[in-house]
Amino acid sequence: MIQIENLTYSYPNGRQPALRDVSWQVGAGEFVLVAGPSGSGKSTLLRCLNGLVPHFSGGRIAGRVRVNGLDAVAVGPHTMSRHVGFVLQNPEAQAVLDRVEPEIAFALENAALPPQEMRVRVEEALDLLDLTPLRERPLSTLSGGERQRTAIAAALALRPQILVLDEPTSQLDPQSAEEALRALVRLNEDLGLTIVLAEHRLERVLRYVDRVTYLVDGRIHTDAPTETAVFQLPQLPPIAKLGRKLGWKPLPLTVKAARRRSEGVRGWRGGGVKEPLNSSPLHPFTSSLLKVTNIKFAYNGRPTLNGINLSVHAGETVAVMGRNGAGKSTLLKCVMGLLAGEGEVMVNGRSTNGRHVADISREAAYLPQNPDDLLFAETVADELAITLKNHGMVSGIPIPDTHTEHGSGIPIPDTHTKHGSGIGIPEPRNSINSLLEQLGLAELAGAYPRDLSVGQRQRVALGAVAITRPRLLLLDEPTRGLDYAAKKALVNSWQQWLADGAGLLLVTHDVELVAQIADRVVIMSQGEIIAEGQTADVLASSPLFAPQIARLFPESGWLTVADALAGMP
Amino acid sequence: MRAEGWMVWVVSAAAAVMLVHNPVYTVIVLLAARVAGVVCARSDAPFSLSLARIGGLILALSALFNMLMVHVGELVLFRLPANWLWIGGPYTVEAGVFGLSNGLVLLTLLVIFTTLNTAVSTSELVRLMPRALRDLGVVILIAVTYLPETMGQLRRIREAQAIRGHRVRGLRDWRPILIPLLIGGLERAMSVAEAMAARGYGATADARQPFFVQFLLLVGLLAVFGGWALSFWAGWPGWLLLGAGVVLIAALLWRLGRQTPHTRYRPRLWTRWDTGMVVTAVLPLIIILINRDGLTYSPYPALDWPGFDPLVGLSLLLFLFPAVVRPIQKNNNPQITQINADAFP
C-alpha cells in the first residue's frame, strides 16, 4: 500500500532535515501508529503520503514515496486526495464550510462527481461515522469529538483506501478521543481501511494498533508489531510500564489483559490497603491561598456555575476534573475576575470583589489553555519582562545581555520614577533569570517564543504569568497536546513552587497526571461539585476517572506505577 | 423555496418600491416583506435587527435631513436667517413629509433584505454565483465561518493579556493583542488551506483562461458601462448596448463554468412553488410599469394626499406569496419542510 525508500526531506528554512533516510512500508489493511516526541518528524512523514510535502510546504526532498501505486511526490495532493484521506490535529482549523453535510460533500464537489453519486457517498460517510442525526447541524454547535468525526467523514467521502490522521485526539478530552478512536477501529476492522495515525499519547491508542513506528529526530527508532515494539518504546502506558518492571510477557496493553497477570501479584489483596501518605493536608492553622464561597455564574441565562465552594492551601495541589462544559474553565475565570460571578472569592485572604483583573493576577497566576494567546514579544526573556512592566515592577531594565542574538526586542522604559521606588521587589533581571532557570528555559532566553515547541511555549507562557511570583497558580489543561518529555518538564517546574509554599489549582482531563501530583481532587458536573476528597479516594472509586493502576488493583489505594512497586512485597 | 426565487422576489420588491415612491404603496410592500420575513425565518437565522428602533431612527433622520436641506413648500413651520449656508431659510411641513416618504423607502429596502437574510442562508446565496466564480464563493463561505472564530480568539487573547496585568490605554497597547491575533489567524488560515488541498481543492485555479476570453470579458464590461452612460443622452441605443454587454458577460461566465470540473451537492429541486414565487414576484412590477403615470407621490409644491390605484395596491400584496405558501408546504409534507427549515445548500 505504502512504500517509502530512502526518504530525506528538509523544510525550506530548516537547518537540518526533518526526515533522514526513512525507509518504511505499510501493508493493506494495517492500522499503524506513528509515535515519537514532538518535532521528531511524525507530521512531516504523514504529509509525504498525500503530497502535501513537498507540494504545499516547499523544501528539498530526496527518495521515493509510492502510495497505492502512485508517486505521491510527482502527482501532488489533488490526485492523491482520491487515494489518501487526511485529518488534521485541530478540528476547528480544518473545517472549510459551516455545516456537516456540505463539509462532507466538499471534496466530492472538487472531484466533480455526478450529483447522484455524491448523494450516495455522503450518506455512506454519514453512516460510517454515526453522523446522521447531526447532518444538518452547523459545525459550530458540535462538540470536539463530533467535529473530529465530521472531519474523518469528510476525508472518507472520496472513498480513499488509506486514511491518515495527524494527532486527531490531542485537542480532545478523553471521552471525545475515545469516540473518535473507536470510529477508526471500526473502519479498520469492518472495511479493511488502511490507517496511519500519528499520536504521542500512547496510552490512548497503543491497544488499538497493529504496528508502531517510533520516530526520533527524523529517523525510525523502532518499527515493529505492537507486541514486540512495546519492549523498545521509551514511554509506555502505566500498566505496560508496570508489566515491564515485573517482567510480564507479553506486555499487557489493556486493563483486561493485565488483570490476568495481576492475580499472581501478592500484597495488594487482603490487607494491602495503603495508608494515605498525608491524611490531613488541611491543617486548620494554614491560611488558605484561595477560598471560593458559593460562586454562581450564568452564561446567557444558562447557569454554568451553581454554588461552588472550594479552597486551596499552601503547598497543596488540587485537581478539578469533569466533562467538557462542566464549568471548570468558567470557575478559573471567575476566580481571576475575568467573569463576574456571584459569591465571594478570597485570594490570599483578600476578597477579589471589585478589584481589577491586573490586580488579582499579581497574587494568582492563571495559565490559559492556549499559550499562543499570550506570546507576542521578540524574546523569551522579554515575555517575562513585559509582564513585570505591566505590573509596574520594573526598575531600569537591561534584559539578559548574554542572549541577545535576536535583539532585545521592545525597549522597556524606565518606570522606576513613575511607580515609586519598588521596595521589596527583587532585581527584575535576577528574578527573570531565576524563573527561566526554574522553568528549564535559561538557554532559550534570547529565542523567539513562537519558534519553540508546544511544551516550551507552554513553559514560557507559565513564566509570563508567574513572574510576579504569586503564591497561587491556576492552570487550565496545561498538559493538553504535550508529549511525555514536555509534560515532565512542566510538572518539574511546578515542584519548586509547591516547595516554596504555593498552591496549585489544576483543571485537567489527564488522569495519570492527577494520580501523580494531586493531593485533592474535585469532580464537577453541570456547574456543581459532585465529588471531592483525597486523590486516592475520589479517583479509585470512579470508573471514569480511575487511573489504569487503580483499575488493575482495586481497593489497593495505589494510583501510580511507583505506588504499586512500593506497595508490593 | 429556492434561493433563486427569493432573489427574484427581492429584486422585484426593491424595484417596485423605488419606482413608485408613494408612501401608501411603500407601506404595503413593507408590511408584506415583514410578514414574509417572520413567517419564513430559518430556525437558525443569524441575528434579528431591532427593526422598530432602527426604523424610527431612519424615518426621523431622513425627515430632519430633508427639512435642513430643502426649503420649499407652503406650510412654513419656522425660518432661519436666509444667509446661513445650506440650513438657512424656511422649514416646511412639505419637506418633512417628503423626507419621511424617502425614509420609508429606505426602511422598506432594509426590511426586504432582512427578510432575505433570515429566509435564505449565506451558503445558499453563495451557491447562486456562476460556476466560474466558485472560488470566490468558497472564499466568502470560509470568511463566514472564519469571522466568529476570530472573534472568539480576540476575546481569549484579551483575557490572556489582562491576566498579565495588561490594560489598553493607548494605541500602542493593542500590540500584545494584535500580534497573537494576526499570527494565530495566519496559522489557522494555513491549516484550512492545507485541509482544502488535502481534499482536492485548487486544481482548477491553475487553469489559465485563454486570452480571447479575457478580452471578451473586458469588452462586455465596457459595453455595460458605456451603455449605461450613453443611455442618459441617447436613450434606447444606450440600453441596447448595456443589454448586449450583460448578455456577453453571462455567456462567458456560462462557458467558463462548463470548463471548470466540479459539481454541486444536492441542489434543491425546482418545484411549482418556485415557479409561483417567480411569477407572483414579477407580476406587480409589470403592473407598475404599465400604469406608471401618476403613481409617484410628491408633496411639492403643496401638500396633498398620495394617490391610490386599487389594482396596483392589490398587486403589491402578491409579495406575500412566500408567507402564504410556507404554512401550506409545512402541512403538506412535514418531512420536506424539516429540511427546508434548515435551508442547507
Interface residues (C-beta under 8 A of the other chain):
Chain A: N50 L52 H55 F56 P77 H78 S81 R82 V84 F86 L88 N90 E92 A93 Q94 A95 V96 L97 D98 R99 E101 P102 A105 F106 A107 L108 E109 N110 A111 A112 L113 P114 P115 M118 R119 V122 E136 P138 L139 S140 A154 A155 L158 K333 M336 L338 H356 V357 A358 S361 R362 A365 Y366 P368 N370 D372 D373 L374 L375 F376 I386 T387 N390 H391 R450 A464 V465 T468
Chain B: D44 T122 S123 V138 L141 I142 V144 T145 P148 E149 Q153 R156 I157 E159 A160 Q161 A162 I163 R164 G165 H166 R167 R175 P176 I179 P180 I183 G184 E187 R188 S191 V192 A193 E194 A195 M196 A197 A198 R199 G200 Y201 G202 A203 P261 H262 T263 R264 Y265 R266 P267 I339 D342 F344 P345
